[in-house]
Amino acid sequence: MSFRIVVAAVVVGTALALAGCQGTTSAAPTPVQSTDLTSSDGGFDQHAVIGVVLEPGEDSLGDDLRSRLSAAGFRPDVRVAATDGAAAAQRTAVDQLVHRGAKALLVRAVDTSALTGVIQTAHDAGVVVVSLGEPLPTSGTGGDGVSADYRVPAEDDQADLVSAAVDVVGSLQRGEKPSTD
C-alpha cells in the first residue's frame, strides 16, 4: 500500500469521525420551528402530546379540550391551576410539559407576565405556544419579543374556543401555518 493511500485513508477517517461529533447538543422535542412555521417545517406526529395550561376553575374547558384533542388523535395533557399560587402553578405546568415532550402548548394565563421565562424555555425547545384568549408576554430576555406563536381569541361560546384551538393544533400537526388572530 502506498503512503498516499494510507494518508488519504487517515484523512477520510478523521473527517468522518469529526463529522459524527458535530450537531446539536440538545434535542428539541419537535421539528416545528417556533415563531416561523411554514409547511416545509414538517409538523409533528398526530399522536403527539399537546399540553393545555388553564386558569383556576376552567375544569369544564379542560374537559372539552381533552375530549376534542383526543378525538383528533392527540394525547392531551391538561393542567388546570389551583386557585392558590395559580401563576406559579402555571409556570411549573408549562415547564413540565416542555420536559415531557409536548409538541404544542395551549395556554390561558392567569398572569401573562409570570410566564415570560417559561415561554422562552418552550421556544428554545421548539414547542409551539398558542395563547387562548389574552396575548402572552411580548418581552423576553434581551428584548427579543418572546410571546405565543399564535393566539386563539377568547370566544363567548366555549365550544367555539375549543373548536378553534383544536383546528390550530391540527394545522400545526400538518406543518401548516394556522389562521388565527
C-alpha positions, 0 to 999 in steps of 0.5 A: 500500500502506498503512503498516499493511500494510507494518508488519504485513508487517515484523512477520510477517517478523521473527517468522518469521525469529526463529522459524527461529533458535530450537531446539536447538543440538545434535542428539541422535542419537535421539528416545528420551528417556533415563531416561523412555521411554514409547511416545509417545517414538517409538523409533528406526529398526530399522536403527539402530546399537546399540553393545555395550561388553564386558569383556576376553575376552567375544569369544564374547558379542560374537559372539552379540550381533552375530549376534542384533542383526543378525538383528533388523535392527540394525547392531551395533557391538561393542567388546570391551576389551583386557585392558590399560587395559580401563576406559579402553578402555571409556570411549573405546568408549562415547564413540565410539559416542555420536559415531557415532550409536548409538541404544542402548548395551549395556554390561558394565563392567569398572569401573562407576565409570570410566564415570560421565562417559561415561554422562552424555555418552550421556544428554545425547545421548539414547542409551539405556544398558542395563547387562548384568549389574552396575548402572552408576554411580548418581552423576553430576555434581551428584548427579543419579543418572546410571546405565543406563536399564535393566539386563539381569541377568547370566544363567548361560546366555549365550544367555539374556543375549543373548536378553534384551538383544536383546528390550530393544533391540527394545522400545526400537526400538518406543518401548516401555518394556522389562521388565527388572530 
